[in-house]
Amino acid sequence: MATNPRADGPSRDDSPALTTPFSAQSTAREVIDGVNLSGRRAVVTGGASGLGAETVRALATAGAQVTIATRRPGSAEPLVEELAAVDGAGPVHAEPLDLSDPTSVDAFVRGWHGRLDILVANAGIMALPTRTLAPNGWEMQLATNYLGHFALASGLHEALREAGSARIVVVSSGAHLGDPFDFVDPHFEDRPYDPWAAYGQSKSADVLLAVGARRWAADGITANALNPGYILTGLQRHVDDDTMRAFGVMDDEGRVRPLSYYKTPEQGAATSVLLAASPLLEGVTGRYFEDNQEAPTVRGDQSETGGVAAHAIDPDSADRLWDYGTAAIRATTT
Ligand SMILES: NC(=O)c1ccc[n+]([C@@H]2O[C@H](COP(=O)([O-])OP(=O)(O)OC[C@H]3O[C@@H](n4cnc5c(N)ncnc54)[C@H](OP(=O)(O)O)[C@@H]3O)[C@@H](O)[C@H]2O)c1
């Protein structure tokens, strides 16, 4: 471990930032080249498409048994079949999970038996144009990106503990930088709804989830969060054409094309896979990574494009959010 020269602030516990030999261009398979995951059991939410599918490919190819948790298990069939034909790949199958529905999360948890070595909280939705509510009244981005994953991790805690050295990986985003979690009005009941603020706060909550999970360290469970970078996937489906043009990823004819710093899905999934399975991450918990390196702590505002905001790794906020999430889930399931 060496000091990250990019760091301009302390990492969460003031220990040196973790560096790896990998770069923004490294792929998911490269970061775990030579790692044998035979016999390890993994769950990847949203594993049927985009970054989740690449995460599943890399983990299964390294030998892990992977459960793809998706709203539509049928959509995972091509990937399941593809990996069944790969020599040495672990078994892969899909199970239904709708993170915005606590009943569905509960059913997934009840259906899980035995230990769980790796939980990749990858599924997400971005920038729903109008305030949309989950059936129980939660704002949909918060419900899907954070509350559903918090309920899932909490429900699977015993299975993770049983693994002895389990890892939780939470896929956040650089969008967390300008939007701290709003403890007063998380569901936009009183403040005007803003699609990007709702996404950003849910991604701050995701980082805080990883920090709050330090309470499980004695169970051998580590948790880390990450920003995968910019990748064209299904995630942009709710973004209108004007915004896509403003981002520079749509031309006048409506063709979508990546900018030079955009990653391929294989590169975009690399940091998730690094955190999930690399020996370099052994025992590391409560940290935030991007481009396969631990990110420096930054002030946290809209003008910043990298690093982790202080508001997202604040241990007091993480504990407060843990209590908030626990109460929210209890209120909806009783
Ligand atoms: N792409 C980027 O540039 C970028 C940048 C920063 C962060 N991220 C993060 O990366 C993660 C993966 O996104 P992606 O880019 O791979 O987009 P994607 O292809 O749209 O994948 C998102 C996945 O989330 C799943 N999902 C959505 N709502 C769900 C729900 N209620 N319950 C269960 N699963 C649900 C979808 O699966 P089903 O529809 O099959 O259920 C889909 O497979 C997200 O957390 C996203 O915020 C992406």
PDBQT file of the ligand as one rigid body, heavy atoms in Angstrom, charges set to zero:
ROOT
HETATM    1  N1  LIG A 401     -23.196   3.972 -16.616  1.00  0.00    +0.000 N 
HETATM    2  C1  LIG A 401     -22.609   4.971 -15.980  1.00  0.00    +0.000 C 
HETATM    3  O1  LIG A 401     -22.028   5.877 -16.587  1.00  0.00    +0.000 OA
HETATM    4  C2  LIG A 401     -22.621   5.003 -14.471  1.00  0.00    +0.000 A 
HETATM    5  C3  LIG A 401     -21.941   6.052 -13.822  1.00  0.00    +0.000 A 
HETATM    6  C4  LIG A 401     -21.961   6.113 -12.436  1.00  0.00    +0.000 A 
HETATM    7  C5  LIG A 401     -22.639   5.132 -11.712  1.00  0.00    +0.000 A 
HETATM    8  N2  LIG A 401     -23.295   4.112 -12.375  1.00  0.00    +0.000 N 
HETATM    9  C6  LIG A 401     -24.003   3.110 -11.566  1.00  0.00    +0.000 C 
HETATM   10  O2  LIG A 401     -23.701   1.828 -12.053  1.00  0.00    +0.000 OA
HETATM   11  C7  LIG A 401     -24.765   0.929 -11.701  1.00  0.00    +0.000 C 
HETATM   12  C8  LIG A 401     -25.088   0.048 -12.893  1.00  0.00    +0.000 C 
HETATM   13  O3  LIG A 401     -25.677   0.864 -13.901  1.00  0.00    +0.000 OA
HETATM   14  P1  LIG A 401     -25.513   0.586 -15.463  1.00  0.00    +0.000 P 
HETATM   15  O4  LIG A 401     -24.771   1.751 -16.012  1.00  0.00    +0.000 OA
HETATM   16  O5  LIG A 401     -24.988  -0.770 -15.684  1.00  0.00    +0.000 OA
HETATM   17  O6  LIG A 401     -27.023   0.736 -15.953  1.00  0.00    +0.000 OA
HETATM   18  P2  LIG A 401     -28.078  -0.351 -16.457  1.00  0.00    +0.000 P 
HETATM   19  O7  LIG A 401     -27.542  -1.131 -17.590  1.00  0.00    +0.000 OA
HETATM   20  O8  LIG A 401     -29.345   0.402 -16.646  1.00  0.00    +0.000 OA
HETATM   21  O9  LIG A 401     -28.191  -1.331 -15.226  1.00  0.00    +0.000 OA
HETATM   22  C9  LIG A 401     -28.938  -1.030 -14.109  1.00  0.00    +0.000 C 
HETATM   23  C10 LIG A 401     -29.576  -2.285 -13.604  1.00  0.00    +0.000 C 
HETATM   24  O10 LIG A 401     -30.385  -1.950 -12.474  1.00  0.00    +0.000 OA
HETATM   25  C11 LIG A 401     -31.464  -2.835 -12.456  1.00  0.00    +0.000 C 
HETATM   26  N3  LIG A 401     -32.603  -2.272 -11.754  1.00  0.00    +0.000 N 
HETATM   27  C12 LIG A 401     -33.209  -1.096 -11.974  1.00  0.00    +0.000 A 
HETATM   28  N4  LIG A 401     -34.240  -0.951 -11.133  1.00  0.00    +0.000 NA
HETATM   29  C13 LIG A 401     -34.269  -2.061 -10.355  1.00  0.00    +0.000 A 
HETATM   30  C14 LIG A 401     -35.097  -2.511  -9.310  1.00  0.00    +0.000 A 
HETATM   31  N5  LIG A 401     -36.156  -1.787  -8.863  1.00  0.00    +0.000 N 
HETATM   32  N6  LIG A 401     -34.830  -3.695  -8.735  1.00  0.00    +0.000 NA
HETATM   33  C15 LIG A 401     -33.815  -4.451  -9.168  1.00  0.00    +0.000 A 
HETATM   34  N7  LIG A 401     -32.992  -4.089 -10.158  1.00  0.00    +0.000 NA
HETATM   35  C16 LIG A 401     -33.226  -2.905 -10.750  1.00  0.00    +0.000 A 
HETATM   36  C17 LIG A 401     -31.814  -3.114 -13.918  1.00  0.00    +0.000 C 
HETATM   37  O11 LIG A 401     -32.184  -4.455 -13.984  1.00  0.00    +0.000 OA
HETATM   38  P3  LIG A 401     -33.598  -5.013 -14.403  1.00  0.00    +0.000 P 
HETATM   39  O12 LIG A 401     -34.284  -3.913 -15.194  1.00  0.00    +0.000 OA
HETATM   40  O13 LIG A 401     -33.279  -6.224 -15.171  1.00  0.00    +0.000 OA
HETATM   41  O14 LIG A 401     -34.275  -5.323 -13.108  1.00  0.00    +0.000 OA
HETATM   42  C18 LIG A 401     -30.491  -2.939 -14.636  1.00  0.00    +0.000 C 
HETATM   43  O15 LIG A 401     -29.936  -4.198 -14.943  1.00  0.00    +0.000 OA
HETATM   44  C19 LIG A 401     -25.920   1.806 -11.208  1.00  0.00    +0.000 C 
HETATM   45  O16 LIG A 401     -25.972   1.750  -9.801  1.00  0.00    +0.000 OA
HETATM   46  C20 LIG A 401     -25.521   3.196 -11.668  1.00  0.00    +0.000 C 
HETATM   47  O17 LIG A 401     -26.066   4.199 -10.850  1.00  0.00    +0.000 OA
HETATM   48  C21 LIG A 401     -23.291   4.020 -13.729  1.00  0.00    +0.000 A 
ENDROOT
TORSDOF 0
